[in-house]
Amino acid sequence: LEKRFKPFVEDRLPTLANNSLKLVAHPGDFPECPRSLGKQPLTLAIGPEGGWIPYEVELMRQAAGFKPVQLGPRILRVEAAVPALIARLY
């Protein structure tokens, strides 16, 4: 378990997410989450209820190549967001 966010995103996450579609789930004015990826490898970052702070989203975009996506106008709890995203993606 990593204790610091920035070193993890900058140093470890790009390697861990290598050769996969990288998505960060975040409510807001972002493209909708894609549907039916098939067998494409995926790394999905899901934050706390209410979303990530802007700094975290931007760091994941710049340092690790993540693309922000949203599920719609409602903010979901993590326990609802995870199965909703997995069902939509696969």
N, CA, C and O of each residue as an XYZ file, in Angstrom:
360
protein
N       0.848     -1.173      0.000
C       0.000      0.000      0.000
C       0.893      1.235      0.000
O       1.791      1.371      0.832
N       0.636      2.112     -0.927
C       1.429      3.337     -1.042
C       0.929      4.386     -0.050
O      -0.275      4.517      0.172
N       1.852      5.121      0.537
C       1.479      6.133      1.528
C       1.366      7.525      0.932
O       0.708      8.391      1.508
N       1.993      7.752     -0.202
C       1.981      9.093     -0.795
C       1.460      9.009     -2.221
O       1.893      8.166     -3.007
N       0.527      9.894     -2.542
C      -0.158      9.846     -3.830
C       0.754     10.252     -4.989
O       0.871      9.515     -5.969
N       1.394     11.404     -4.889
C       2.174     11.930     -6.011
C       3.304     10.987     -6.436
O       3.416     10.703     -7.629
N       4.150     10.484     -5.522
C       5.195      9.553     -5.972
C       4.626      8.280     -6.593
O       5.191      7.745     -7.547
N       3.517      7.799     -6.057
C       2.897      6.602     -6.628
C       2.448      6.859     -8.060
O       2.730      6.057     -8.949
N       1.751      7.970     -8.293
C       1.235      8.273     -9.634
C       2.374      8.543    -10.607
O       2.335      8.089    -11.751
N       3.370      9.268    -10.168
C       4.463      9.622    -11.078
C       5.435      8.469    -11.330
O       5.926      8.303    -12.446
N       5.710      7.678    -10.302
C       6.766      6.673    -10.418
C       6.273      5.252    -10.662
O       6.903      4.509    -11.414
N       5.178      4.863    -10.055
C       4.740      3.469    -10.121
C       3.568      3.232    -11.062
O       3.537      2.227    -11.772
N       2.606      4.146    -11.074
C       1.381      3.925    -11.837
C       1.615      3.760    -13.335
O       0.991      2.885    -13.935
N       2.480      4.551    -13.975
C       2.684      4.334    -15.413
C       3.145      2.914    -15.749
O       2.735      2.359    -16.768
N       3.984      2.327    -14.912
C       4.447      0.957    -15.145
C       3.349     -0.054    -14.863
O       3.172     -1.008    -15.620
N       2.610      0.148    -13.777
C       1.528     -0.774    -13.422
C       0.423     -0.787    -14.472
O      -0.186     -1.825    -14.731
N       0.171      0.368    -15.072
C      -0.920      0.493    -16.040
C      -0.434      0.388    -17.480
O      -1.179      0.710    -18.406
N       0.784     -0.052    -17.678
C       1.364     -0.152    -19.014
C       0.504     -1.037    -19.920
O      -0.003     -2.071    -19.486
N       0.347     -0.632    -21.156
C      -0.388     -1.392    -22.178
C      -1.853     -1.625    -21.845
O      -2.416     -2.649    -22.231
N      -2.472     -0.708    -21.147
C      -3.902     -0.832    -20.874
C      -4.579      0.510    -21.119
O      -3.934      1.558    -21.139
N      -5.883      0.453    -21.304
C      -6.675      1.673    -21.354
C      -6.740      2.199    -19.932
O      -7.099      1.461    -19.015
N      -6.397      3.469    -19.737
C      -6.342      4.050    -18.403
C      -7.479      5.055    -18.240
O      -7.522      6.074    -18.929
N      -8.399      4.760    -17.322
C      -9.541      5.632    -17.071
C      -9.586      6.014    -15.602
O      -9.292      5.201    -14.726
N      -9.956      7.255    -15.344
C     -10.194      7.710    -13.977
C     -11.648      8.167    -13.904
O     -12.055      9.084    -14.618
N     -12.423      7.526    -13.044
C     -13.835      7.868    -12.880
C     -13.939      9.111    -12.010
O     -13.416      9.154    -10.897
N     -14.629     10.126    -12.540
C     -14.743     11.394    -11.819
C     -15.998     12.113    -12.308
O     -16.186     12.266    -13.515
N     -16.856     12.555    -11.392
C     -18.051     13.274    -11.831
C     -17.671     14.633    -12.416
O     -16.692     15.251    -11.997
N     -18.445     15.078    -13.371
C     -18.179     16.389    -13.940
C     -18.337     16.401    -15.441
O     -18.945     15.507    -16.029
N     -17.787     17.417    -16.041
C     -17.911     17.638    -17.478
C     -16.807     16.879    -18.221
O     -15.879     17.475    -18.769
N     -16.931     15.568    -18.224
C     -15.983     14.692    -18.906
C     -16.760     13.776    -19.834
O     -17.976     13.651    -19.686
N     -16.097     13.131    -20.788
C     -16.808     12.182    -21.656
C     -17.421     11.052    -20.832
O     -16.938     10.710    -19.753
N     -18.500     10.483    -21.372
C     -19.121      9.342    -20.699
C     -18.199      8.139    -20.769
O     -17.412      7.989    -21.704
N     -18.311      7.305    -19.783
C     -17.530      6.071    -19.733
C     -17.849      5.231    -20.967
O     -19.021      5.074    -21.312
N     -16.833      4.688    -21.639
C     -17.102      3.868    -22.829
C     -17.847      2.586    -22.471
O     -17.947      2.210    -21.302
N     -18.363      1.931    -23.493
C     -19.098      0.674    -23.313
C     -18.370     -0.460    -24.028
O     -17.709     -0.258    -25.046
N     -18.509     -1.627    -23.477
C     -18.075     -2.882    -24.109
C     -16.650     -2.838    -24.646
O     -16.437     -2.747    -25.855
N     -15.697     -2.900    -23.760
C     -14.295     -2.907    -24.176
C     -13.849     -4.255    -24.713
O     -12.810     -4.353    -25.367
N     -14.615     -5.280    -24.447
C     -14.199     -6.611    -24.870
C     -13.059     -7.102    -24.009
O     -13.141     -7.082    -22.781
N     -11.982     -7.546    -24.662
C     -10.849     -8.103    -23.919
C      -9.713     -7.110    -23.731
O      -8.620     -7.489    -23.308
N      -9.958     -5.852    -24.038
C      -8.914     -4.840    -23.895
C      -8.533     -4.675    -22.420
O      -9.415     -4.513    -21.576
N      -7.236     -4.712    -22.096
C      -6.816     -4.501    -20.711
C      -7.222     -3.107    -20.224
O      -7.232     -2.146    -20.994
N      -7.550     -3.015    -18.955
C      -8.061     -1.771    -18.391
C      -7.453     -1.524    -17.024
O      -7.318     -2.442    -16.215
N      -7.087     -0.280    -16.774
C      -6.745      0.178    -15.432
C      -7.742      1.276    -15.108
O      -7.812      2.288    -15.805
N      -8.513      1.075    -14.049
C      -9.599      1.985    -13.691
C      -9.347      2.549    -12.306
O      -9.238      1.797    -11.337
N      -9.256      3.867    -12.204
C      -9.062      4.532    -10.914
C     -10.401      5.100    -10.457
O     -11.017      5.913    -11.146
N     -10.837      4.656     -9.284
C     -12.100      5.118     -8.715
C     -11.782      5.741     -7.370
O     -11.191      5.098     -6.503
N     -12.172      6.981     -7.202
C     -11.854      7.699     -5.973
C     -12.972      7.644     -4.955
O     -13.871      6.809     -5.051
N     -12.917      8.520     -3.995
C     -13.932      8.559     -2.950
C     -15.242      9.146     -3.477
O     -15.283      9.734     -4.557
N     -16.299      8.978     -2.704
C     -17.585      9.581     -3.066
C     -17.382     11.084     -3.228
O     -16.768     11.731     -2.380
N     -17.900     11.627     -4.311
C     -17.717     13.046     -4.600
C     -16.577     13.297     -5.567
O     -16.430     14.403     -6.087
N     -15.770     12.276     -5.810
C     -14.719     12.399     -6.806
C     -13.365     12.761     -6.227
O     -13.201     12.971     -5.025
N     -12.422     12.822     -7.116
C     -11.055     13.200     -6.788
C     -10.978     14.716     -6.667
O     -11.877     15.416     -7.134
N      -9.929     15.232     -6.055
C      -9.714     16.674     -6.106
C      -9.083     16.976     -7.468
O      -8.428     16.106     -8.043
N      -9.268     18.195     -7.995
C      -8.752     18.507     -9.333
C      -7.261     18.197     -9.503
O      -6.845     17.734    -10.565
N      -6.471     18.442     -8.484
C      -5.033     18.152     -8.553
C      -4.779     16.674     -8.847
O      -3.909     16.343     -9.652
N      -5.531     15.788     -8.202
C      -5.335     14.352     -8.389
C      -5.685     13.922     -9.811
O      -4.959     13.141    -10.426
N      -6.800     14.435    -10.330
C      -7.209     14.095    -11.697
C      -6.155     14.581    -12.687
O      -5.765     13.846    -13.594
N      -5.699     15.806    -12.515
C      -4.714     16.370    -13.436
C      -3.388     15.615    -13.358
O      -2.739     15.396    -14.381
N      -2.989     15.221    -12.171
C      -1.748     14.461    -12.025
C      -1.859     13.108    -12.718
O      -0.917     12.680    -13.385
N      -2.990     12.433    -12.570
C      -3.168     11.144    -13.249
C      -3.188     11.318    -14.764
O      -2.701     10.456    -15.496
N      -3.748     12.428    -15.235
C      -3.764     12.699    -16.680
C      -2.349     12.921    -17.199
O      -1.931     12.295    -18.173
N      -1.622     13.810    -16.548
C      -0.309     14.207    -17.051
C       0.769     13.158    -16.810
O       1.551     12.862    -17.713
N       0.823     12.599    -15.623
C       1.918     11.696    -15.268
C       1.705     10.274    -15.769
O       2.668      9.577    -16.091
N       0.444      9.841    -15.836
C       0.202      8.435    -16.151
C      -0.697      8.219    -17.361
O      -0.943      7.072    -17.736
N      -1.193      9.284    -17.983
C      -1.988      9.134    -19.199
C      -3.420      8.675    -18.993
O      -4.022      8.112    -19.908
N      -3.981      8.902    -17.810
C      -5.369      8.516    -17.555
C      -6.326      9.498    -18.217
O      -6.038     10.691    -18.317
N      -7.471      8.983    -18.669
C      -8.520      9.807    -19.267
C      -9.699      9.852    -18.302
O     -10.220      8.802    -17.925
N     -10.135     11.053    -17.892
C     -11.295     11.137    -17.003
C     -12.577     10.769    -17.743
O     -12.779     11.158    -18.894
N     -13.437     10.015    -17.065
C     -14.750      9.652    -17.595
C     -15.774      9.796    -16.473
O     -15.428      9.772    -15.292
N     -17.041      9.945    -16.861
C     -18.115     10.057    -15.877
C     -19.250      9.127    -16.246
O     -19.361      8.680    -17.388
N     -20.099      8.838    -15.258
C     -21.227      7.925    -15.456
C     -22.559      8.640    -15.602
O     -23.577      7.989    -15.837
N     -22.582      9.943    -15.473
C     -23.833     10.680    -15.576
C     -23.913     11.763    -14.519
O     -22.932     12.039    -13.829
N     -25.087     12.382    -14.388
C     -25.212     13.544    -13.514
C     -25.207     13.227    -12.018
O     -24.961     14.121    -11.208
N     -25.468     12.000    -11.640
C     -25.521     11.650    -10.214
C     -24.160     11.199     -9.707
O     -23.416     10.512    -10.407
N     -23.851     11.592     -8.492
C     -22.631     11.133     -7.840
C     -22.955      9.834     -7.121
O     -23.860      9.782     -6.288
N     -22.212      8.793     -7.447
C     -22.454      7.476     -6.869
C     -21.486      7.192     -5.731
O     -20.350      7.667     -5.726
N     -21.955      6.416     -4.776
C     -21.057      5.924     -3.735
C     -20.121      4.903     -4.379
O     -20.446      4.318     -5.412
N     -18.979      4.698     -3.773
C     -17.985      3.781     -4.333
C     -18.574      2.395     -4.534
O     -18.332      1.763     -5.562
N     -19.348      1.911     -3.556
C     -19.899      0.557     -3.668
C     -20.918      0.434     -4.800
O     -21.198     -0.679     -5.244
N     -21.474      1.534     -5.272
C     -22.363      1.515     -6.441
C     -21.588      1.813     -7.725
O     -21.911      1.274     -8.784
N     -20.576      2.662     -7.637
C     -19.815      3.056     -8.824
C     -19.007      1.897     -9.402
O     -18.933      1.744    -10.621
N     -18.410      1.091     -8.551
C     -17.558     -0.006     -9.035
C     -18.346     -0.984     -9.905
O     -17.948     -1.214    -11.047
N     -19.460     -1.579     -9.415
C     -20.182     -2.511    -10.292
C     -20.792     -1.823    -11.511
O     -20.888     -2.434    -12.576
N     -21.208     -0.557    -11.374
C     -21.776      0.153    -12.524
C     -20.725      0.340    -13.616
O     -21.014      0.135    -14.795
N     -19.531      0.719    -13.240
C     -18.460      0.906    -14.219
C     -18.040     -0.411    -14.860
O     -17.868     -0.480    -16.077
N     -17.876     -1.447    -14.060
C     -17.473     -2.747    -14.602
C     -18.536     -3.280    -15.557
O     -18.212     -3.801    -16.624
N     -19.810     -3.150    -15.171
C     -20.896     -3.623    -16.042
C     -20.913     -2.852    -17.359
O     -21.138     -3.436    -18.419
N     -20.682     -1.572    -17.296
C     -20.694     -0.759    -18.511
C     -19.492     -1.073    -19.405
O     -19.620     -1.140    -20.628
N     -18.351     -1.262    -18.800
C     -17.128     -1.494    -19.566
C     -17.052     -2.896    -20.156
O     -16.456     -3.089    -21.216
N     -17.645     -3.872    -19.484
C     -17.550     -5.253    -19.950
C     -18.907     -5.887    -20.088
O     -19.008     -7.052    -20.472
